Amino acid sequence: MIRYACMLFVAATILSGCSKQYVYTAPTSEAGITCVSHCQERQAACRDRMLAEADEAKLQCEKSENKTYRQCTYEAEQAYANCQETAKTDYYACLKYSQNRNACREAACVKESCKKQSCYQHVSYAQCEGDFRSCFQQCGGRIEEAE
C-alpha cells in the first residue's frame, strides 16, 4: 500500500510539467495513507472539473466564432455583389455618356476573406495541485521543492 502511494506521488510530481518540482514523502501511518488517498480523489475531481470548464469555454468560443464567421461571410458576399452591380452600372454609364469610351474600365471587385479564430483553451491545474499539496501535508506527508 505504501509502495503504491509512493508511486502515485512520483507520478503527480512528473505530471506537474514545467512548473516547480516537488519531492513528496508519504505519511507512514494507515490513517495518513487513507487521508492522502482522499486528497488524490479530490485532486482528480478538481482536474476533471478544470478540464470540463476548459472544454465548455472552448465550445462556447467555437459557437461564437462560427456565428461571427457566418456573419462575415454573408456581409462579404453582399458587399461583393453590390460592388459588381455598381461596377457594371458605372461601366455602362461610362460607355453611354463618355466622350472617350476607350478610357472606360469596369472596376475590379475583391471579395473580403473571412478567417476563423482559434479557440484553444489552456487548462491550468495550478489550483488543484496547490490544494493537493496542502491536503497532503495536512495528512502528515512532507513536501520539499526539488532543486
VEXTIPA-352588 format. One record per atom (N, C-alpha, C): residue in one letter; x, y, z. Coordinates in steps of 0.05 Angstrom, whole numbers, plus 5000, padded with zeros to 4 digits. Example, Ala and Ser with C-alpha at 12.3 -4.5 7.8 and 13.67 -1.06 7.14 Angstrom:
% VEXTIPA-352588
A526448865156A524649105156A526449345156S525749555142S527349795143S525850015157
This chain:
% VEXTIPA-352588
M501749765000M500050005000M501750255000I503850255017I505650495018I507150514992R507950294981R509350304955R507650424933Y505050344933Y503150454913Y502850754917A502550834942A502251124948A504751274939C507051164944C509551304935C509651324905M508851114890M508851134861M506951344851L504651374865L502751584857L503951864861F505451894883F506652154888F508752224868V510352024859V512352064838V510952144813A508752004806A507152074782A506052354784A505052434807A504052704810A506252914805T508652844815T510853034811T511553054782I511652834768I512352834739I510152974723L507652934730L505453054715L505253354719S506653464739S506353744744S507753914722G509153784703G510153924679G512554094686C512654334673C514954504675C514854694699S512854664715S512654834739S514654724760K514554834784K516254744805K516054454809Q518254324815Q518254034821Q518353994851Y516953794860Y516853744889Y517553454895V518753404918V519253134928V517253084950Y515752874946Y513652804966Y514552574983T514352605009T514852395028T512252315041A511352075035A508651985044A508551945074P506251995085P505851925114P506051615116T506951535140T507351245144T504951105157S503351255171S501051135185S498851055165E497350865173E495050775157E493051005153A492551155175A490651385173A491751595154G494351645155G495551835137G495351755108I495751495103I495651395075I492751405065T490851345082T487951365075T487251655069C488251835086C487752125083C488852215056V491252125049V492552205023V490952105000S489851865002S488251754980S485751934975H484652044997H482452234994H483352494980C485752574987C486952814974C487152764944Q488052524937Q488452454909Q485752444894E483652354908E481052344896E480052634891R480452804910R479653084907R481253214884Q483853154883Q485553264862Q484553164834A483852914832A482852814806A480252944799A478452984818A475953114813A476353404805C478253534818C478953814811C479953824782R481753644775R482853644748R480653594727D478853404733D476653354715D474853604712R474453744734R472753994733R474154204716M476754244720M478254444705M478254374675L478554114669L478454034641L475654074629A473654014644A470854054635A470354354630E471254524648E470854814645E472354914620A474754814615A476254904591A474854804566D473754554567D472354444544D469854614538E468354694560E465954854557E466655124545A468755244556A469655514546A470455494516K471755274508K472555234480K470055204463L468055054473L465655014458L464155274454Q463955434475Q462655694473Q464155884453C466755874455C468456034436C467855944407E467855684403E467355584375E464655664365K462555644382K459855734374K459856024366S461156184383S461256474378S462856534352E465056394349E466756434326E465356344300N463856124301N462356034278N460256244270K458956364290K456956564284K458256814272T460556894283T461957124272T462957064244Y463956824239Y464856744212Y462556754192R460256634199R457956634181R457056924175Q457057094195Q456257374191Q458257514172C460857474177C462857594160C462557494131T462157234127T461857124101T459357234087Y457157264101Y454757374090Y455257664081E456457824099E456958104093E458958134069A460957954068A462857964046A461457904020E459657704019E458157643995E456457873986Q455158004005Q453458233999Q455058463988A457258524001A459058743991A460158683964Y460858433959Y461958353932Y459858383911A457358283917A455158313897A454558603892N454458763913N453959053909N456159183892C458659113897C460859223882C460659143853Q460058893847Q459758813819Q457558963805E455258993819E453059133807E453759423801T454959553821T455759833817T457859863795A459759673794A461859683774A460659663746K458759483742K457459453716K455859703709T454359803728T452760053723T454660283715D456760313730D458660533724D459960493697Y460660243691Y461960193665Y460060253642Y457660153644Y455660203622Y455060503620A454960643643A454460933642A456761073628C459160983634C461561093621C461461053591L460760803583L460660753554L458460923540K456260963555K454061103543K454561403541Y455761523563Y455961813564Y458761923560S460761763560S463561863558S464261933529Q465862143527Q466862213500Q469262043493N470461923513N472861753508N472161473518R470861323502R470061053510R472360863516N474660923503N476960753508N477960773537A477260983551A478161023578A476360873598C474060773589C472260643607C473360363615R473260313640R474160063651R472159973673E471659723674E469959613695E471659583720A470759693742A472259673767A472459383776A474759313787A475259043797A474159023825C472658813830C471558773857C473058553871V473658583896V475158383911V473358303934K473058033937K471457933958K473157913984E472158034005E473458024031E473757734040S476057664051S476257394061S475757394091C474457194100C473857164129C475456934140K476456984164K478056774177K476856704204K477056454211K476156364237K478556394256Q477956484280Q479956504300Q480156234315S482456184326S482955934342S481555964369C480555744379C479155744404C480555554424Y483155544423Y484655374442Y484255484471Q483755304489Q483555384517Q485655234533H487355374546H489355254563H488155164589V488754924597V487754824623V489854854644S489154994665S491055034687S490154874711Y492054704720Y491454534743Y492854644768A493854894767A495355004789A493755004815Q491255074814Q489555074838Q489254794849C488854594832C488654314840C491154214853E493454294841E496054204852E496554334879G495954584881G496354724907G494654604929D492154554922D490354434942D491254154950F492254004930F493353734936F495653754955R497553934950R499853954967R499054024995S497254204998S496254285025S494954055039C493253915025C491853675036C493953465044F495853415026F497953215031F499453265057Q500053525061Q501553595085Q499753575110Q497253635107Q495353605130Q495053315137C495553135119C495352845125C497852735137G499852905140G502352815153G504652775133G504152825107G506252805088G508053045088R510453005077R512353225075R512853285045I513153545039I513653625012I516053825013E517953774995E520253944992E520554014963E521354264957E521854344930E524354204920A524254084896A526553954885A528354164873E530854114872E532754314861E533354254832
